[in-house]
Amino acid sequence: VQLQASGGGLVQPGGSLRLSCAASGIAFSISRMGWYRQAPGKQRELVAVIFTSGSTTYAGSVKGRFTISRDNIKNTVYLQMNGLKPEDTAVYYCQANERTWGQGTQVTVSS
């Protein structure tokens, strides 16, 4: 199983980024996919999850600003992040089925 995350970078407060996570080696269409993040000195935390049904769950801190989606043809999960804040700065990881992690992509929100 491989999860390849991309799309991180440096953005100004209020800006947007879209993260992508391409999966291989799993039955993607029936996999629970999630995005997590870990800021320096903090524990890794859940950002958003999308289930096989397409239903979603978000952390309260990102609700209304971030959107998780999936493309079962491309075996890819996305995280659209709008209205970014400095406190969103972290390494973002994708996860499959609550057990497989991708390598992480850095998101830095700063002026």
MARLUM-982626 format. One line per 5 residues: number of its first residue (from 1); their letters; for each residue x, y, z of C-alpha. Coordinates in steps of 0.5 Angstrom, whole numbers, plus 500, padded with zeros to 3 digits. Example, Ala and Ser with C-alpha at 12.3 -4.5 7.8 and 13.67 -1.06 7.14 Angstrom:
BEGIN
1 = as = 525/491/516 | 527/498/514
END
This chain:
BEGIN
1 = vqlqa = 500/500/500 | 503/507/498 | 500/514/500 | 503/520/496 | 501/526/499
6 = sgggl = 503/533/495 | 500/540/494 | 503/543/501 | 507/550/501 | 507/557/503
11 = vqpgg = 501/561/503 | 499/568/506 | 493/568/511 | 487/568/508 | 490/564/502
16 = slrls = 488/557/499 | 491/550/498 | 489/544/495 | 492/537/498 | 492/531/494
21 = caasg = 494/524/496 | 494/519/491 | 493/511/493 | 496/505/491 | 495/498/493
26 = iafsi = 489/498/496 | 481/498/494 | 481/505/494 | 473/506/493 | 472/502/499
31 = srmgw = 477/505/504 | 476/510/509 | 481/516/508 | 483/521/512 | 487/528/513
36 = yrqap = 491/529/519 | 496/534/521 | 501/535/526 | 504/542/528 | 511/543/532
41 = gkqre = 511/541/539 | 503/538/538 | 500/531/537 | 498/529/531 | 490/531/530
46 = lvavi = 485/529/525 | 483/534/520 | 478/531/516 | 475/524/514 | 471/521/508
51 = ftsgs = 468/515/508 | 466/510/503 | 459/513/502 | 462/520/501 | 460/522/508
56 = ttyag = 465/527/511 | 467/529/518 | 471/535/520 | 475/538/526 | 471/544/529
61 = svkgr = 477/548/527 | 477/547/520 | 469/546/519 | 467/551/514 | 474/552/511
66 = ftisr = 476/546/509 | 473/541/504 | 475/533/503 | 473/530/497 | 475/523/493
71 = dnikn = 476/521/486 | 475/513/486 | 477/513/479 | 484/517/480 | 484/513/487
76 = tvylq = 486/520/490 | 483/524/496 | 483/531/496 | 483/537/502 | 481/544/499
81 = mnglk = 483/549/504 | 481/556/504 | 481/562/509 | 488/559/511 | 490/561/518
86 = pedta = 497/561/521 | 495/556/526 | 493/551/520 | 501/551/519 | 503/544/520
91 = vyycq = 505/537/516 | 499/534/513 | 498/527/513 | 493/522/509 | 491/516/512
96 = anert = 488/510/509 | 483/505/513 | 486/508/520 | 492/504/519 | 496/506/513
101 = wgqgt = 500/513/513 | 503/517/507 | 509/521/508 | 506/528/509 | 507/535/506
106 = qvtvs = 508/541/509 | 503/547/510 | 506/554/512 | 501/560/513 | 505/566/514
111 = s = 505/573/511
END
